[in-house]
Amino acid sequence: MQIARLLLLLGAFFGLCVPAHALEGPAAAGPIGGTDIRSAMLPPPGVYVGTFALAAEAYNFLDGHGDTVPALKTMHLFKEVGAPFLFYVPKGKVLGGSIGIGALIPGGNTCGHLFIGENNECKWTVGDPYVEIDWSRSWASPRPSKYPGAYPILQGLTVLAGFGTLFPAGNFDSTSLTTQALSLGQNTWDFAPTAGFTYTTAPILAEGTEISFRMYWNNYLENPETQFQTGDLLDFEFALSEHIGRFQFGVAGFYAYQPEDDKIRGVPIPPDGNRAAVFEIGPVLAYDMPERAMTMKIKSATSVYSINTVEAWGVVFTLFKKF
């Protein structure tokens, strides 16, 4: 069985840097753009501990027509974020599937500015804790890899349903829009039901082609300090990858958009409710170390379409182990 199934927890990780809503802050609260390969699979029962390191850059704030906002044409933000995380899969089954519970607390440094004429500032802050509970059931069958020492490959379908919560307990400075953007905390509750699937084929190109998909429905409460409420955000995440022994590589991305208006004190923000949309894509590579019960992964993403948000790129490295 593959311990590397823990990668679904990255649903929280990349949301720390990916821009997905308008001017209250250039980073959305909650799990945005984080899942990719193996996203519907849970690991075998046990306790898993890991950490991740992330670097991301945001620039060029765009309006609802995809044009640069003049006052923000020189904006630039750079984030260096890390977080320890814990994931637990108890023994036993529920409706034929496994249960997993994960939690993380991010922290790191953000530097930059928003408006023309501003000097760059830097802030070390702690972000909002994120907790997710998932149920996963698989109809896939394990088959051995042709490469010695590699994990078996689960050929077939696995489905997942879950629920994530972002707790507004991190550092959030509402003094100005710039200090808000430099804060990792968002001071906003986010409740995010999620569902998805992973399907791995029989060997075609190499040892099996995998298709993974996850959807998050982010529901935000009003920020009590700013009276800003982000409209609901739908996030569709995907990965297409290939298994070769201990390696798995491919492309991953996401599309997120707001079907609801952003509001201040209950009033939609003109002219278009600041409804944001973003599409990002990039490569992903994972390497399993079965003899150490460890997996590491690196991926990057670059925005190719953005409205009412910034353009951005990011790289995240993850390492975790079963104890």
C-alpha positions in Angstrom: 0.0 0.0 0.0 1.3 3.5 -0.8 2.1 5.8 2.1 2.3 8.6 -0.4 -1.5 8.9 -0.4 -1.0 11.6 2.2 -0.5 14.2 -0.5 -4.1 15.2 -0.4 -3.2 17.4 2.6 -1.6 19.8 0.3 -5.0 21.1 -0.4 -4.3 23.5 2.4 -0.8 24.3 1.5 -0.9 26.0 -1.8 -3.8 28.1 -0.7 -1.3 30.0 1.4 0.1 31.7 -1.7 -2.3 31.4 -4.5 -4.2 34.6 -5.2 -7.9 34.0 -5.5 -9.9 37.0 -4.3 -9.9 40.8 -4.6 -8.6 43.7 -2.7 -8.9 42.7 1.0 -5.8 40.6 0.4 -4.1 39.1 -2.6 -4.3 35.6 -1.1 -7.5 33.7 -0.5 -8.2 31.9 2.8 -8.6 28.2 2.6 -7.4 25.3 0.4 -6.9 26.8 -3.1 -4.9 24.9 -5.7 -3.2 22.5 -3.3 -4.2 19.0 -4.4 -2.7 17.2 -7.4 -1.6 13.6 -7.7 -3.2 10.9 -5.6 -5.7 13.5 -4.3 -8.5 11.1 -3.4 -6.3 8.5 -1.7 -5.7 8.1 2.0 -2.6 6.4 3.4 -2.8 3.2 5.5 -3.7 3.5 9.2 -1.1 5.4 11.2 0.3 8.8 12.2 2.1 10.9 9.6 4.3 13.9 10.2 5.8 16.2 7.7 6.7 19.7 6.7 6.7 21.9 3.6 8.5 24.9 2.2 6.9 27.3 -0.2 8.1 30.3 -2.2 5.6 32.4 -4.2 5.6 35.7 -6.0 2.5 37.9 -6.8 2.5 40.8 -9.2 0.4 42.8 -11.7 -3.0 43.2 -10.1 -5.7 42.8 -12.8 -9.3 44.2 -12.9 -12.4 42.4 -14.1 -11.5 42.9 -17.7 -8.0 41.5 -17.3 -6.3 44.9 -17.4 -3.7 46.2 -15.0 -5.1 48.3 -12.1 -3.2 51.6 -12.5 -2.7 52.2 -8.8 -1.3 48.7 -8.4 0.8 48.5 -11.5 4.1 48.3 -9.5 2.8 45.9 -6.8 5.0 43.1 -5.8 4.7 40.5 -3.0 7.0 37.6 -2.2 6.2 34.9 0.3 8.5 32.3 2.0 6.3 30.0 4.0 6.7 26.7 5.9 4.5 24.6 8.0 4.6 21.4 10.1 1.6 19.1 9.6 0.1 16.1 11.2 -2.1 13.5 9.6 -3.9 10.6 11.3 -5.7 7.6 9.8 -7.4 5.4 12.4 -7.9 1.7 12.0 -11.4 0.5 11.0 -13.8 1.3 8.2 -16.8 3.6 7.8 -19.2 2.6 4.9 -16.3 0.6 3.5 -13.9 3.5 3.4 -11.1 5.0 5.5 -11.2 8.2 7.6 -8.3 10.7 7.7 -7.8 13.8 9.8 -5.1 16.4 9.1 -4.0 19.7 10.5 -1.3 22.3 9.9 -0.2 25.7 11.1 1.8 27.9 8.6 4.3 30.6 9.3 6.7 32.7 7.3 7.9 35.9 5.8 6.1 38.2 3.3 7.8 41.1 1.7 6.7 43.7 -0.8 4.3 46.6 -1.5 0.9 47.2 -3.2 0.7 50.8 -4.3 2.8 53.2 -6.4 5.3 55.1 -4.2 5.2 52.6 -1.3 8.5 51.2 0.0 8.9 47.5 0.4 8.0 46.1 3.8 8.5 42.7 5.4 6.5 40.8 8.0 7.1 37.5 9.8 3.7 36.2 10.7 1.8 33.0 11.7 -1.0 31.9 9.4 -4.4 30.5 10.1 -4.6 26.8 11.3 -6.3 24.5 8.8 -8.0 21.2 9.7 -9.5 18.7 7.2 -11.4 15.4 7.7 -11.8 13.1 4.8 -13.5 9.8 3.9 -12.0 7.7 1.1 -13.1 4.5 -0.5 -11.2 2.6 -3.2 -12.2 -0.1 -5.7 -8.6 -0.2 -7.0 -6.5 -3.3 -7.0 -2.8 -3.1 -6.1 -0.3 -4.6 -8.6 3.4 -4.8 -8.2 5.8 -2.4 -9.9 8.3 -3.8 -12.3 11.0 -1.8 -10.6 12.4 -3.4 -7.4 11.8 -1.4 -4.2 8.9 0.7 -5.5 5.4 0.8 -4.0 2.6 -1.2 -5.6 0.4 0.7 -7.9 -3.3 1.0 -7.2 -5.1 0.4 -10.5 -8.7 1.5 -10.6 -11.0 4.1 -9.0 -10.8 5.8 -5.6 -13.3 8.4 -4.4 -13.2 10.9 -1.6 -15.5 13.3 0.3 -14.4 15.6 3.1 -14.7 18.9 4.9 -12.1 21.5 5.7 -12.1 24.4 8.2 -9.8 27.4 8.3 -9.7 28.9 11.8 -9.0 32.7 12.0 -6.3 32.4 14.6 -3.3 33.7 12.7 -1.7 37.1 12.5 -3.8 39.7 10.7 -3.0 43.4 10.6 -5.9 45.5 9.3 -4.1 48.9 9.5 -4.0 49.1 5.7 -4.4 47.1 2.6 -0.7 46.6 2.4 -0.4 45.3 6.0 -3.3 43.0 5.2 -1.5 41.7 2.2 1.7 41.1 4.3 -0.3 39.0 6.9 -0.5 35.3 6.5 -3.6 35.2 8.6 -6.9 36.3 6.9 -9.1 36.8 10.0 -11.9 34.9 8.2 -13.6 31.6 8.8 -13.7 29.4 5.8 -15.8 26.2 5.6 -14.9 24.0 2.6 -16.7 20.8 1.7 -14.6 18.8 -0.8 -15.0 15.8 -3.1 -12.9 14.1 -5.8 -11.6 11.0 -7.4 -8.3 9.3 -8.5 -8.2 6.8 -11.4 -5.1 4.9 -12.5 -5.1 3.0 -15.7 -3.4 -0.2 -16.7 0.1 0.3 -18.1 -0.1 2.4 -21.3 2.9 4.7 -21.5 4.9 3.3 -18.5 3.4 1.7 -15.4 0.0 3.5 -15.3 -1.5 6.9 -16.1 -3.2 8.6 -13.2 -6.0 11.2 -13.4 -6.9 13.0 -10.2 -9.6 15.6 -9.6 -10.7 17.5 -6.5 -13.4 20.2 -5.9 -13.6 22.6 -3.0 -16.5 24.9 -2.2 -15.1 27.7 0.0 -17.7 29.5 2.2 -16.4 32.6 3.9 -17.8 34.5 6.9 -17.4 38.2 7.2 -14.1 39.6 8.5 -15.2 41.3 11.8 -12.4 43.9 11.6 -13.0 45.1 8.1 -16.6 44.1 7.5 -15.4 42.5 4.2 -17.0 39.3 3.1 -15.5 37.3 0.3 -18.1 35.7 -2.0 -18.2 31.9 -2.2 -15.3 30.4 -4.2 -15.4 27.2 -6.3 -12.0 25.6 -6.8 -11.5 22.7 -9.3 -8.1 21.0 -9.1 -6.6 18.3 -11.4 -3.5 16.4 -12.2 -2.5 14.1 -15.1 0.6 12.0 -14.3 2.5 8.8 -14.9 3.9 6.2 -12.6 7.5 4.9 -13.2 8.9 2.9 -10.3 9.5 5.2 -7.3 8.7 8.3 -9.4 5.4 9.9 -10.4 5.4 13.0 -12.6 3.1 15.0 -14.7 1.2 18.3 -14.8 -1.2 19.8 -12.2 -3.3 22.8 -12.1 -6.5 24.4 -10.9 -9.3 26.8 -11.9 -11.0 28.8 -9.2 -13.7 31.5 -9.5 -16.3 33.3 -7.4 -20.0 32.9 -8.3 -20.9 35.4 -5.6 -19.9 39.1 -5.1 -17.5 40.4 -2.5 -19.3 42.7 -0.1 -18.4 45.4 2.4 -21.0 45.8 5.2 -23.4 43.7 3.1 -23.1 45.9 0.0 -21.6 44.4 -3.2 -18.4 46.1 -4.4 -18.8 48.0 -7.7 -18.6 47.6 -10.6 -18.6 43.8 -10.8 -18.6 42.6 -7.2 -14.8 41.9 -7.4 -15.6 38.4 -8.6 -12.2 36.8 -9.1 -11.1 34.0 -11.4 -7.7 32.4 -11.8 -6.2 29.4 -13.7 -2.8 28.1 -12.8 -0.8 25.1 -14.1 2.7 23.6 -13.8 4.8 20.4 -13.4 4.7 18.1 -10.4 7.2 15.4 -9.4 7.0 12.9 -6.5 9.6 10.4 -5.2 8.7 7.5 -2.8 11.2 6.0 -0.3 9.4 2.9 0.9 12.4 1.7 3.0 12.1 4.9 5.1 8.3 5.2 4.9 8.8 8.6 3.4 7.7 10.6 0.3 8.9 13.9 -1.1 7.3 16.0 -3.7 8.0 19.3 -5.6 5.6 21.2 -7.8 5.2 24.6 -9.3 2.4 26.6 -10.7 2.1 29.8 -12.9 -1.0 31.8 -13.6 -2.2 31.8 -17.2 -5.5 33.6 -16.6 -6.5 36.0 -13.9 -9.3 38.6 -13.3 -9.9 40.7 -10.2 -6.7 39.3 -8.7 -2.9 39.2 -9.3 -0.7 37.1 -11.6 1.5 34.8 -9.6 3.9 31.8 -9.6 4.8 29.5 -6.8 7.0 26.5 -5.9 6.3 24.1 -3.0 8.5 21.3 -1.6 6.9 18.6 0.7 8.5 15.9 2.8 6.6 13.5 5.2 7.0 10.3 7.0 5.0 7.6 8.8 5.7 7.1 12.5 
